[in-house]
Amino acid sequence: GQDLQVAFEGKLEEVYPTEFEQATDLQDVPAVTSSAVIKVKEAVEVPVVYIPVFPGTNSEYDSAKAFEQAGAKVNLVPFVTLDAASIENSVDTMVDNITKANILFFAGGFSAADEPDGSAKFIVAILRNAKVRSAIEQFIEKRGLII
């Protein structure tokens, strides 16, 4: 065991350092530039959170759990991409879920294997779909949000 560690640290320390000094200086936090107060038109006792799950999405379960612990109901719905018909059905399902939601949440991830210049292309293509785009615009208008 010791020989392996010495061999590893001796050869690769410059590439993969095992010890480093942490910077101690902190950057200033930028000042808030907007004084806008964002309020919904009506309060909801148990908000419904829609979390679409795209290929490569991660941390969706942690996010759902956090919303549930805060008292929300979560709809965690996979966006199925098996074929054109599945995608079309998923678009309709997405529109339906956006319509019913009080909160629309996008979890992080690496769609399309995080190819250069392509990690979010699929998700952006879906969000630009006419049906989805219209549903999101109505979602924003209906809830009185300021963007």
N, C-alpha and C positions, 0 to 999 in steps of 0.2 A: 504494500500500500504506500509506504513512504517513498519508495523508489519511483513509483508512478507519479506521485505528486511533485517530486523534485524534477522529474523529466518534463512534466507538463509546464510547471512554473518556470523552469529554466529555459525552455525553448520558446514558449508562447507568452511570456510575461509582457513583452512589448506590444503584442497584438491584443491579448485578452488580459489586461492587468487585474490582479487579484486584490490590489490595494490602491486606493487613490485618495486624494484630498478633496473634501467637499468644500465648494465655494461658500463663503459666509456672507458675502454682500448680497443684499436683496434689492431688486428693482422696485421703483416706486409704482404703486398701483394707480392706473390712469383714473382721472376724475370722471364721474358719471356726467355724460353730456346731455342727457335728456331728463326733463322733469315730468314727462308724461306719466300719468297714472292709468294703468290698464285695469279696467273693470269689465266683468261680464254683465250682460243685461239682467240675468236672474241667477240667484244662488241655487246650487244643486246639493241636496243632502248627500247622495252617494254618486259621485261623478263616474261616468263610464270612460275608461281609457282604452283607446284602440292602438295596438302595437302591431303593425304589419311586419312579418318576418320574411325577409328576402333571402335568396341563396347567399350564404356568407355572413348573415347577420349574427352578431354575438352580443352577449350581455342582456339579451331580451328577458331571460328568466329572472335575473337579478333585478332588472328594472320593474318587471311585473310584480315581483315580491315587494319591492319598496312602495309601489303604488297601493298594493293591497294592504300593507301595514299602515298606510296613511288613511285607509278607509274607502278606497276606490274599488270599483269592479273593473276587472281587466279582461279585454278580449285580445288574446294573443293568437293571431291568425297567419298561418303560413301562406305565402304567395307561391302557388304551384306552377312550375314551369316545364312540365313534362312534354307538352306539345302546344300548338297554337290554340286549340280548344281550351286547354287547361289555363293558359294565360288569359284568354278572353273571360272565362269563368272567374278567375282570380281578380280581374279588373272589376267585374260586377260585384263580387263579394267585398272588395275594397271600398267601392263607392257606397255600398250598403252600410258597412261598418263606420265609414266617415260620417254618414248621415246620422247615425245613432250615437256617436261619441260626443263627449264633452271635452275630452283631451285627446289630441293626436300626437303620438310619441314615436320617434324614429330612433331605434337603438343603433349602436355602432356596428362596424363589421368590415369585412373585406370581400365585397361582392366580386364575382368573376376572378377569384384568386388574386385579387389586388394587382392585376397586370398594370404595367406602366400606363398612365393616362387612362385607366379603364376601371378603377375600383368602384366607381359609383355610376358608370354609364348606364347599366341596366336599370338601376333604381331611378335615375333621372329620366330615362325613357318612359318608365311607368308613370312617374309624376307628371310628365308632359302629355300623357294620353288625355285626349279631350274630355272623356268622362271623369277621370280622376281629377284633372285640373279644375273642372267645373265644380265637382264636389268639394274640393278644398276651398275654392273661392266662396262657395255658399256657406261652408263651415265657418270661415272667418267673418263673413257678413252677419250670419245668424247670431254669433256669439258676441258681437260688438267689440272685437279685438282691435287693438292698434298695432300696426306693424311698422 
